[in-house]
Amino acid sequence: MAKKLKKWQGWALFIGSMVVVFLLGLLVSSLMERRAEVASVFNNKRTVFEDSIVAVNEKFKADYPREYETWAMTEDTTFKSMYNSSQEVDVLEQRPEMVVLWAGYAFSRHYNTPRGHKHCIEDLRKILRTGNPGIDGDSDMQPATCWTCKGPDVPRMMRELSGSKSVFDPANYYAYEGKWSGLGAEMMNSVGCSDCHDARTMDLRPARPAIYEAFSRRGLDIRKQSHQEMRSLVCAQCHVEYYFIKPDDPNNPGKANYLVFPHDKGLTCEAAEEYYDSIGFYDYIHPLSKTPILKAQHPGYEMSQHGIHAQRGVSCADCHMPYKQEGGVKFSDHQIMSPLAKIDRTCQTCHRQDAEVLRQNVYDRQDKCTEVRNRAEQELARAHFETKFLIDKGATEAELKPIQALLRKSQWRWDYAIASHGATFHAPQEVTRLLSHSVDYAQQARLLIARVAAKYGHTGEIPVPDYSTKAKAQAAIGLDMNTLNGKKQRFLQEVVPKWIEEAKKNGKVVI
């Protein structure tokens, strides 16, 4: 016979049931309210764009205030980390060997750690790697192609200059002709909305032709990639290894300075090297060792693919643009920066360890990579000077060629590993592998150098100039930094304000 409930137990059960019903009602009401809030965002747009490219980022603010507000925060430079903080840091001051390695290339003049996206245009104007046309007869060093990744004015100008109206038709793009300064009054809006989104639908889509063309050459269609993959590919259109077709390239007439990603043979360092070797490409001839050097740009996408996160399906945006929740709206934080700045919303969404433990794990990997990097730079810098010693002694082309081949291999691996700023986190094993091979090739080169030097009567250590500071290293490779800095300051004071004023008159930038 069933036991009869006591009176108080019946009331407790009734009250408990009412509480559960009430809480469920609140939950349903909240869900309905949040769904209505989400719907209102997409159904009550204040601005409907008819064009896929809208260069002025402020035009998106009214409809996407959360995304715009966090994007604007990329101007903030207060975040500090052990490596690659948000501040502008003079890397050449920290690592004078890099001045020697990049002798003969504009990077030996000026190389800083990157700041946030909102600084892209400003930083490109002031860097000593761009010329100062109109100042004391200074020439414009760089082609217009150098603007490619700096903001949504780039795809806008590509279409205007080519007459194309389709973002997805790379064949109609051609805006790489001319000099960098020729587009100075057009490039005003720093990396923003239309670089990654179709303004009409806000769907993710890259806005540069090179990535479409690179995929096509590998038999792939970037437009058919998944949404999660696109959360990395919009980054990959810029954070990637690339080169410019040379004006005298007989295989590409009429395509001077055209931007190309060397992905045809794969996404490894060696695959890119094989591609470049097959077309006889080099970025510059090193003035000390006379080596034809490959200069890596920033193969962040390629390097990330060798790391565990990408291999587990984690996208760039998952870590650099973590989700935020406000009311019923879940959105990506557009303050793109180091995941270490927001560990609670990046690392800890998957990893349950304490934030300081996770941060230290990253630092430990970076420290180990840096140890090998230091050795590679030391070996390479001396090797370039030592090769110059052989040249001055009268070494023959036959004696120099195997040394230069080793230097090219060594420096390519070093540069490829360090040019991608986050690679020591993305793929620390791959970085260590490449840097270890760089050390090996550099040491092989120095052994050959010693043997050739002995043939010319020199034994023992080969003398090299003092390059222990940035200033000494730049003097050792023949740079007149006082003149270069003076011209740049005049350029920023006299030329850039005219560009900005012209852009304001033409409505190319918000006043």
WOPESUL-V22771 format. One record per residue. N is the residue number from 1. RES is the residue in one letter. PHI is phi in whole degrees, -180 to 180 (999 if undefined). OMEGA is omega in radians with two decimals (999 if undefined). Layout:
# WOPESUL-V22771
n=N res=RES phi=PHI omega=OMEGA
n=N res=RES phi=PHI omega=OMEGA
This chain:
# WOPESUL-V22771
n=1 res=M phi=999 omega=-3.09
n=2 res=A phi=-65 omega=-3.13
n=3 res=K phi=-77 omega=-3.10
n=4 res=K phi=-77 omega=3.12
n=5 res=L phi=-68 omega=3.03
n=6 res=K phi=-71 omega=-3.06
n=7 res=K phi=-58 omega=-3.10
n=8 res=W phi=-68 omega=3.11
n=9 res=Q phi=-69 omega=3.09
n=10 res=G phi=-63 omega=3.10
n=11 res=W phi=-65 omega=3.13
n=12 res=A phi=-63 omega=3.11
n=13 res=L phi=-65 omega=3.14
n=14 res=F phi=-65 omega=-3.12
n=15 res=I phi=-64 omega=3.10
n=16 res=G phi=-61 omega=3.12
n=17 res=S phi=-63 omega=3.13
n=18 res=M phi=-63 omega=3.12
n=19 res=V phi=-64 omega=3.12
n=20 res=V phi=-61 omega=3.13
n=21 res=V phi=-61 omega=-3.14
n=22 res=F phi=-64 omega=-3.14
n=23 res=L phi=-65 omega=3.08
n=24 res=L phi=-63 omega=3.10
n=25 res=G phi=-63 omega=3.09
n=26 res=L phi=-62 omega=-3.13
n=27 res=L phi=-63 omega=3.13
n=28 res=V phi=-63 omega=3.13
n=29 res=S phi=-62 omega=3.12
n=30 res=S phi=-63 omega=3.14
n=31 res=L phi=-62 omega=3.13
n=32 res=M phi=-64 omega=3.13
n=33 res=E phi=-65 omega=-3.13
n=34 res=R phi=-69 omega=3.09
n=35 res=R phi=-63 omega=3.11
n=36 res=A phi=-67 omega=3.12
n=37 res=E phi=-66 omega=3.10
n=38 res=V phi=-62 omega=-3.12
n=39 res=A phi=-63 omega=-3.10
n=40 res=S phi=-66 omega=3.13
n=41 res=V phi=-62 omega=-3.04
n=42 res=F phi=-90 omega=-3.08
n=43 res=N phi=-98 omega=-3.10
n=44 res=N phi=-125 omega=3.11
n=45 res=K phi=-64 omega=3.09
n=46 res=R phi=-83 omega=-3.12
n=47 res=T phi=-129 omega=3.06
n=48 res=V phi=-108 omega=-3.10
n=49 res=F phi=-92 omega=3.08
n=50 res=E phi=-94 omega=-3.11
n=51 res=D phi=-107 omega=3.14
n=52 res=S phi=-75 omega=3.14
n=53 res=I phi=-113 omega=3.03
n=54 res=V phi=-126 omega=-2.93
n=55 res=A phi=-75 omega=-3.08
n=56 res=V phi=-81 omega=-3.03
n=57 res=N phi=-61 omega=-3.09
n=58 res=E phi=-62 omega=-3.14
n=59 res=K phi=-70 omega=3.12
n=60 res=F phi=-94 omega=-2.98
n=61 res=K phi=-63 omega=-3.05
n=62 res=A phi=-63 omega=-3.08
n=63 res=D phi=-90 omega=-3.10
n=64 res=Y phi=-131 omega=-3.02
n=65 res=P phi=-64 omega=-3.12
n=66 res=R phi=-68 omega=3.12
n=67 res=E phi=-63 omega=-3.12
n=68 res=Y phi=-65 omega=-3.12
n=69 res=E phi=-61 omega=-3.13
n=70 res=T phi=-73 omega=3.06
n=71 res=W phi=-61 omega=-3.13
n=72 res=A phi=-62 omega=-3.13
n=73 res=M phi=-74 omega=3.04
n=74 res=T phi=-67 omega=3.04
n=75 res=E phi=-73 omega=-3.10
n=76 res=D phi=-69 omega=-3.13
n=77 res=T phi=-121 omega=-3.05
n=78 res=T phi=-87 omega=-3.07
n=79 res=F phi=-67 omega=3.12
n=80 res=K phi=-125 omega=3.10
n=81 res=S phi=-139 omega=3.11
n=82 res=M phi=-65 omega=3.12
n=83 res=Y phi=-132 omega=3.01
n=84 res=N phi=52 omega=3.04
n=85 res=S phi=-77 omega=-3.12
n=86 res=S phi=-81 omega=-3.11
n=87 res=Q phi=-77 omega=3.04
n=88 res=E phi=-82 omega=-3.12
n=89 res=V phi=-119 omega=3.13
n=90 res=D phi=-77 omega=-3.08
n=91 res=V phi=-69 omega=-3.13
n=92 res=L phi=-66 omega=3.07
n=93 res=E phi=-66 omega=3.13
n=94 res=Q phi=-75 omega=-3.00
n=95 res=R phi=-133 omega=-3.08
n=96 res=P phi=-62 omega=3.08
n=97 res=E phi=-58 omega=-3.11
n=98 res=M phi=-67 omega=3.04
n=99 res=V phi=-60 omega=-3.13
n=100 res=V phi=-67 omega=-3.10
n=101 res=L phi=-64 omega=-3.11
n=102 res=W phi=-100 omega=3.08
n=103 res=A phi=-55 omega=-3.10
n=104 res=G phi=92 omega=-3.13
n=105 res=Y phi=-131 omega=-3.01
n=106 res=A phi=-64 omega=3.13
n=107 res=F phi=-64 omega=3.12
n=108 res=S phi=-71 omega=3.11
n=109 res=R phi=-82 omega=-2.93
n=110 res=H phi=-161 omega=3.09
n=111 res=Y phi=-153 omega=-3.11
n=112 res=N phi=-113 omega=2.94
n=113 res=T phi=-68 omega=-3.05
n=114 res=P phi=-77 omega=2.99
n=115 res=R phi=-98 omega=-3.11
n=116 res=G phi=-67 omega=-3.07
n=117 res=H phi=-56 omega=-3.08
n=118 res=K phi=-68 omega=-3.13
n=119 res=H phi=-99 omega=-2.98
n=120 res=C phi=-56 omega=-3.08
n=121 res=I phi=-66 omega=-3.14
n=122 res=E phi=-57 omega=-3.08
n=123 res=D phi=-69 omega=3.11
n=124 res=L phi=-69 omega=3.13
n=125 res=R phi=-64 omega=-2.98
n=126 res=K phi=-90 omega=-3.10
n=127 res=I phi=-67 omega=-3.12
n=128 res=L phi=-76 omega=3.09
n=129 res=R phi=-84 omega=3.04
n=130 res=T phi=-102 omega=-3.03
n=131 res=G phi=-79 omega=-3.10
n=132 res=N phi=-129 omega=-3.07
n=133 res=P phi=-60 omega=3.13
n=134 res=G phi=91 omega=-3.14
n=135 res=I phi=-111 omega=3.09
n=136 res=D phi=50 omega=3.09
n=137 res=G phi=74 omega=-3.14
n=138 res=D phi=-66 omega=-3.12
n=139 res=S phi=-92 omega=3.08
n=140 res=D phi=-86 omega=-3.01
n=141 res=M phi=-69 omega=-2.91
n=142 res=Q phi=-109 omega=3.07
n=143 res=P phi=-80 omega=3.13
n=144 res=A phi=-60 omega=-3.13
n=145 res=T phi=-57 omega=-3.09
n=146 res=C phi=-66 omega=3.07
n=147 res=W phi=-81 omega=-2.82
n=148 res=T phi=-46 omega=-3.02
n=149 res=C phi=-103 omega=-2.96
n=150 res=K phi=-96 omega=3.09
n=151 res=G phi=163 omega=-3.07
n=152 res=P phi=-72 omega=3.00
n=153 res=D phi=-66 omega=-3.12
n=154 res=V phi=-66 omega=3.10
n=155 res=P phi=-62 omega=3.06
n=156 res=R phi=-61 omega=-3.12
n=157 res=M phi=-71 omega=3.08
n=158 res=M phi=-58 omega=-3.13
n=159 res=R phi=-71 omega=-3.13
n=160 res=E phi=-64 omega=-3.10
n=161 res=L phi=-76 omega=-3.10
n=162 res=S phi=-98 omega=-3.09
n=163 res=G phi=81 omega=-3.11
n=164 res=S phi=-82 omega=3.04
n=165 res=K phi=-117 omega=-3.06
n=166 res=S phi=-109 omega=3.07
n=167 res=V phi=-67 omega=-3.01
n=168 res=F phi=-95 omega=-3.14
n=169 res=D phi=-121 omega=-3.07
n=170 res=P phi=-57 omega=-3.09
n=171 res=A phi=-62 omega=-3.12
n=172 res=N phi=-89 omega=3.14
n=173 res=Y phi=-85 omega=2.89
n=174 res=Y phi=-164 omega=-3.13
n=175 res=A phi=-134 omega=-3.08
n=176 res=Y phi=-97 omega=3.13
n=177 res=E phi=-74 omega=3.07
n=178 res=G phi=88 omega=-3.07
n=179 res=K phi=-99 omega=-3.14
n=180 res=W phi=-55 omega=-3.08
n=181 res=S phi=-68 omega=-3.11
n=182 res=G phi=-63 omega=3.12
n=183 res=L phi=-109 omega=-3.06
n=184 res=G phi=-59 omega=-3.12
n=185 res=A phi=-83 omega=3.12
n=186 res=E phi=-97 omega=-3.03
n=187 res=M phi=-91 omega=-3.04
n=188 res=M phi=-124 omega=-3.05
n=189 res=N phi=-101 omega=-3.05
n=190 res=S phi=-73 omega=-3.06
n=191 res=V phi=-37 omega=-3.05
n=192 res=G phi=-158 omega=-2.88
n=193 res=C phi=-57 omega=-3.04
n=194 res=S phi=-74 omega=3.01
n=195 res=D phi=-70 omega=-3.03
n=196 res=C phi=-122 omega=-3.04
n=197 res=H phi=-122 omega=2.90
n=198 res=D phi=-74 omega=-3.02
n=199 res=A phi=-61 omega=-3.12
n=200 res=R phi=-75 omega=-3.03
n=201 res=T phi=-118 omega=-3.02
n=202 res=M phi=65 omega=3.03
n=203 res=D phi=-66 omega=3.08
n=204 res=L phi=-71 omega=3.03
n=205 res=R phi=-165 omega=3.07
n=206 res=P phi=-62 omega=-3.08
n=207 res=A phi=-112 omega=3.13
n=208 res=R phi=-115 omega=-3.09
n=209 res=P phi=-71 omega=-2.98
n=210 res=A phi=-59 omega=-3.09
n=211 res=I phi=-73 omega=3.06
n=212 res=Y phi=-64 omega=-3.12
n=213 res=E phi=-67 omega=3.13
n=214 res=A phi=-64 omega=3.09
n=215 res=F phi=-64 omega=-3.10
n=216 res=S phi=-62 omega=3.14
n=217 res=R phi=-66 omega=3.08
n=218 res=R phi=-96 omega=3.10
n=219 res=G phi=78 omega=-3.09
n=220 res=L phi=-120 omega=3.09
n=221 res=D phi=-118 omega=-3.07
n=222 res=I phi=-63 omega=-3.12
n=223 res=R phi=-72 omega=-3.13
n=224 res=K phi=-99 omega=3.13
n=225 res=Q phi=-77 omega=-3.10
n=226 res=S phi=-69 omega=3.11
n=227 res=H phi=-60 omega=3.14
n=228 res=Q phi=-64 omega=3.08
n=229 res=E phi=-66 omega=3.14
n=230 res=M phi=-67 omega=3.08
n=231 res=R phi=-69 omega=2.97
n=232 res=S phi=-107 omega=-3.02
n=233 res=L phi=-70 omega=3.06
n=234 res=V phi=-66 omega=3.03
n=235 res=C phi=-78 omega=-3.06
n=236 res=A phi=-66 omega=3.14
n=237 res=Q phi=-65 omega=3.14
n=238 res=C phi=-123 omega=-3.10
n=239 res=H phi=-86 omega=-2.90
n=240 res=V phi=-159 omega=3.02
n=241 res=E phi=-76 omega=-3.12
n=242 res=Y phi=-155 omega=2.99
n=243 res=Y phi=-150 omega=3.08
n=244 res=F phi=-104 omega=3.04
n=245 res=I phi=-63 omega=-3.09
n=246 res=K phi=-75 omega=-3.12
n=247 res=P phi=-57 omega=-3.09
n=248 res=D phi=-98 omega=-3.12
n=249 res=D phi=-72 omega=-3.09
n=250 res=P phi=-69 omega=-3.13
n=251 res=N phi=-85 omega=-3.12
n=252 res=N phi=-137 omega=-3.14
n=253 res=P phi=-63 omega=3.11
n=254 res=G phi=80 omega=-3.13
n=255 res=K phi=-122 omega=3.14
n=256 res=A phi=-59 omega=3.09
n=257 res=N phi=66 omega=3.07
n=258 res=Y phi=-68 omega=-3.08
n=259 res=L phi=-85 omega=-3.09
n=260 res=V phi=-136 omega=3.00
n=261 res=F phi=-96 omega=-3.06
n=262 res=P phi=-84 omega=-3.05
n=263 res=H phi=-100 omega=-2.99
n=264 res=D phi=-59 omega=-3.08
n=265 res=K phi=-103 omega=3.12
n=266 res=G phi=132 omega=-3.04
n=267 res=L phi=-110 omega=3.09
n=268 res=T phi=-100 omega=3.06
n=269 res=C phi=-59 omega=-3.12
n=270 res=E phi=-68 omega=3.13
n=271 res=A phi=-67 omega=3.09
n=272 res=A phi=-66 omega=3.10
n=273 res=E phi=-61 omega=3.11
n=274 res=E phi=-62 omega=3.11
n=275 res=Y phi=-61 omega=-3.12
n=276 res=Y phi=-64 omega=3.12
n=277 res=D phi=-63 omega=-3.09
n=278 res=S phi=-68 omega=3.13
n=279 res=I phi=-109 omega=3.10
n=280 res=G phi=65 omega=-3.03
n=281 res=F phi=-91 omega=2.93
n=282 res=Y phi=-150 omega=-3.13
n=283 res=D phi=-85 omega=3.12
n=284 res=Y phi=-163 omega=3.04
n=285 res=I phi=-96 omega=-3.12
n=286 res=H phi=-66 omega=-3.04
n=287 res=P phi=-69 omega=3.13
n=288 res=L phi=-86 omega=-3.04
n=289 res=S phi=-94 omega=-3.10
n=290 res=K phi=61 omega=3.13
n=291 res=T phi=-86 omega=3.03
n=292 res=P phi=-75 omega=-2.95
n=293 res=I phi=-96 omega=2.94
n=294 res=L phi=-96 omega=3.11
n=295 res=K phi=-100 omega=3.06
n=296 res=A phi=-69 omega=3.11
n=297 res=Q phi=-92 omega=3.07
n=298 res=H phi=-149 omega=-3.07
n=299 res=P phi=-78 omega=-3.12
n=300 res=G phi=-64 omega=-3.12
n=301 res=Y phi=-65 omega=-3.11
n=302 res=E phi=-61 omega=-3.12
n=303 res=M phi=-65 omega=-3.12
n=304 res=S phi=-62 omega=-3.11
n=305 res=Q phi=-67 omega=3.11
n=306 res=H phi=-93 omega=-3.11
n=307 res=G phi=-98 omega=-3.05
n=308 res=I phi=-66 omega=-3.09
n=309 res=H phi=-68 omega=3.11
n=310 res=A phi=-63 omega=-3.14
n=311 res=Q phi=-68 omega=3.08
n=312 res=R phi=-98 omega=3.06
n=313 res=G phi=88 omega=3.10
n=314 res=V phi=-78 omega=-3.13
n=315 res=S phi=-94 omega=3.07
n=316 res=C phi=-58 omega=-3.07
n=317 res=A phi=-66 omega=3.13
n=318 res=D phi=-57 omega=-3.07
n=319 res=C phi=-101 omega=-3.08
n=320 res=H phi=-97 omega=3.10
n=321 res=M phi=-138 omega=-3.04
n=322 res=P phi=-62 omega=-3.13
n=323 res=Y phi=-69 omega=3.01
n=324 res=K phi=-127 omega=3.14
n=325 res=Q phi=-123 omega=3.02
n=326 res=E phi=-133 omega=-3.06
n=327 res=G phi=61 omega=3.11
n=328 res=G phi=-92 omega=-3.05
n=329 res=V phi=-105 omega=3.02
n=330 res=K phi=-108 omega=-3.07
n=331 res=F phi=-141 omega=3.10
n=332 res=S phi=-81 omega=3.07
n=333 res=D phi=-72 omega=-3.06
n=334 res=H phi=-90 omega=2.98
n=335 res=Q phi=-83 omega=-3.03
n=336 res=I phi=-66 omega=-3.09
n=337 res=M phi=-164 omega=-3.13
n=338 res=S phi=-61 omega=3.05
n=339 res=P phi=-60 omega=-3.13
n=340 res=L phi=-67 omega=3.11
n=341 res=A phi=-77 omega=-3.04
n=342 res=K phi=-141 omega=-3.01
n=343 res=I phi=-57 omega=-3.11
n=344 res=D phi=-65 omega=-3.14
n=345 res=R phi=-107 omega=3.13
n=346 res=T phi=-113 omega=-3.07
n=347 res=C phi=-60 omega=-3.00
n=348 res=Q phi=-78 omega=3.00
n=349 res=T phi=-71 omega=3.10
n=350 res=C phi=-118 omega=-3.05
n=351 res=H phi=-100 omega=-3.04
n=352 res=R phi=-97 omega=-3.14
n=353 res=Q phi=-72 omega=3.08
n=354 res=D phi=-62 omega=-3.08
n=355 res=A phi=-58 omega=-3.12
n=356 res=E phi=-69 omega=3.07
n=357 res=V phi=-64 omega=-3.14
n=358 res=L phi=-65 omega=3.13
n=359 res=R phi=-63 omega=-3.13
n=360 res=Q phi=-66 omega=3.06
n=361 res=N phi=-59 omega=3.12
n=362 res=V phi=-65 omega=-3.12
n=363 res=Y phi=-61 omega=3.14
n=364 res=D phi=-61 omega=3.12
n=365 res=R phi=-66 omega=3.13
n=366 res=Q phi=-65 omega=3.12
n=367 res=D phi=-61 omega=-3.10
n=368 res=K phi=-66 omega=3.09
n=369 res=C phi=-64 omega=-3.10
n=370 res=T phi=-66 omega=3.08
n=371 res=E phi=-56 omega=-3.11
n=372 res=V phi=-72 omega=3.11
n=373 res=R phi=-60 omega=-3.14
n=374 res=N phi=-57 omega=-3.13
n=375 res=R phi=-66 omega=-3.14
n=376 res=A phi=-61 omega=-3.12
n=377 res=E phi=-67 omega=3.12
n=378 res=Q phi=-64 omega=-3.12
n=379 res=E phi=-64 omega=-3.08
n=380 res=L phi=-67 omega=-3.11
n=381 res=A phi=-59 omega=3.12
n=382 res=R phi=-64 omega=-3.09
n=383 res=A phi=-63 omega=3.12
n=384 res=H phi=-66 omega=3.11
n=385 res=F phi=-66 omega=-3.13
n=386 res=E phi=-66 omega=3.08
n=387 res=T phi=-67 omega=3.05
n=388 res=K phi=-60 omega=3.10
n=389 res=F phi=-58 omega=3.12
n=390 res=L phi=-65 omega=-3.14
n=391 res=I phi=-61 omega=3.13
n=392 res=D phi=-65 omega=3.12
n=393 res=K phi=-81 omega=3.12
n=394 res=G phi=98 omega=3.13
n=395 res=A phi=-58 omega=-3.09
n=396 res=T phi=-83 omega=3.10
n=397 res=E phi=-60 omega=3.14
n=398 res=A phi=-64 omega=3.12
n=399 res=E phi=-75 omega=-3.07
n=400 res=L phi=-82 omega=-2.99
n=401 res=K phi=-58 omega=3.12
n=402 res=P phi=-66 omega=3.08
n=403 res=I phi=-67 omega=-3.13
n=404 res=Q phi=-65 omega=3.10
n=405 res=A phi=-64 omega=3.12
n=406 res=L phi=-69 omega=3.11
n=407 res=L phi=-64 omega=3.11
n=408 res=R phi=-61 omega=3.14
n=409 res=K phi=-63 omega=-3.11
n=410 res=S phi=-64 omega=-3.07
n=411 res=Q phi=-69 omega=3.11
n=412 res=W phi=-61 omega=-3.13
n=413 res=R phi=-69 omega=3.08
n=414 res=W phi=-62 omega=-3.06
n=415 res=D phi=-65 omega=3.14
n=416 res=Y phi=-61 omega=-3.11
n=417 res=A phi=-73 omega=-3.02
n=418 res=I phi=-97 omega=-3.08
n=419 res=A phi=-71 omega=3.05
n=420 res=S phi=-86 omega=-2.92
n=421 res=H phi=-61 omega=-3.11
n=422 res=G phi=-99 omega=-2.99
n=423 res=A phi=-65 omega=-3.14
n=424 res=T phi=-68 omega=2.98
n=425 res=F phi=-97 omega=-3.08
n=426 res=H phi=-60 omega=-3.04
n=427 res=A phi=-149 omega=-3.06
n=428 res=P phi=-61 omega=3.12
n=429 res=Q phi=-66 omega=-3.14
n=430 res=E phi=-68 omega=3.10
n=431 res=V phi=-61 omega=3.14
n=432 res=T phi=-63 omega=3.11
n=433 res=R phi=-60 omega=-3.09
n=434 res=L phi=-65 omega=-3.13
n=435 res=L phi=-67 omega=3.09
n=436 res=S phi=-65 omega=3.08
n=437 res=H phi=-66 omega=3.09
n=438 res=S phi=-62 omega=3.10
n=439 res=V phi=-60 omega=-3.11
n=440 res=D phi=-61 omega=-3.13
n=441 res=Y phi=-63 omega=3.14
n=442 res=A phi=-65 omega=3.12
n=443 res=Q phi=-68 omega=3.05
n=444 res=Q phi=-60 omega=3.13
n=445 res=A phi=-62 omega=-3.10
n=446 res=R phi=-69 omega=3.05
n=447 res=L phi=-65 omega=3.10
n=448 res=L phi=-64 omega=3.12
n=449 res=I phi=-59 omega=-3.13
n=450 res=A phi=-62 omega=-3.14
n=451 res=R phi=-67 omega=-3.14
n=452 res=V phi=-68 omega=3.12
n=453 res=A phi=-60 omega=3.13
n=454 res=A phi=-63 omega=3.10
n=455 res=K phi=-62 omega=-3.12
n=456 res=Y phi=-99 omega=3.00
n=457 res=G phi=87 omega=-3.14
n=458 res=H phi=-110 omega=3.05
n=459 res=T phi=-123 omega=-3.11
n=460 res=G phi=87 omega=-3.07
n=461 res=E phi=-71 omega=3.12
n=462 res=I phi=-81 omega=-3.12
n=463 res=P phi=-70 omega=3.08
n=464 res=V phi=-132 omega=3.13
n=465 res=P phi=-70 omega=3.12
n=466 res=D phi=-76 omega=3.08
n=467 res=Y phi=-128 omega=-3.03
n=468 res=S phi=-77 omega=3.05
n=469 res=T phi=-130 omega=3.11
n=470 res=K phi=-58 omega=-3.11
n=471 res=A phi=-62 omega=3.13
n=472 res=K phi=-67 omega=3.14
n=473 res=A phi=-66 omega=3.13
n=474 res=Q phi=-66 omega=3.06
n=475 res=A phi=-67 omega=-3.10
n=476 res=A phi=-65 omega=3.12
n=477 res=I phi=-99 omega=2.99
n=478 res=G phi=90 omega=3.13
n=479 res=L phi=-89 omega=3.05
n=480 res=D phi=-99 omega=-3.01
n=481 res=M phi=-71 omega=3.11
n=482 res=N phi=-62 omega=3.13
n=483 res=T phi=-67 omega=-3.13
n=484 res=L phi=-62 omega=3.13
n=485 res=N phi=-67 omega=3.13
n=486 res=G phi=-63 omega=3.13
n=487 res=K phi=-65 omega=-3.13
n=488 res=K phi=-65 omega=3.13
n=489 res=Q phi=-63 omega=3.09
n=490 res=R phi=-65 omega=3.11
n=491 res=F phi=-61 omega=-3.13
n=492 res=L phi=-66 omega=-3.11
n=493 res=Q phi=-85 omega=-3.00
n=494 res=E phi=-106 omega=-3.02
n=495 res=V phi=-96 omega=-3.06
n=496 res=V phi=-59 omega=3.10
n=497 res=P phi=-58 omega=3.10
n=498 res=K phi=-68 omega=3.07
n=499 res=W phi=-60 omega=-3.08
n=500 res=I phi=-65 omega=3.13
n=501 res=E phi=-63 omega=3.11
n=502 res=E phi=-63 omega=3.14
n=503 res=A phi=-65 omega=3.11
n=504 res=K phi=-64 omega=3.13
n=505 res=K phi=-63 omega=-3.10
n=506 res=N phi=-90 omega=3.11
n=507 res=G phi=72 omega=-3.11
n=508 res=K phi=-86 omega=-3.10
n=509 res=V phi=-150 omega=3.12
n=510 res=V phi=-72 omega=-3.13
n=511 res=I phi=-86 omega=999
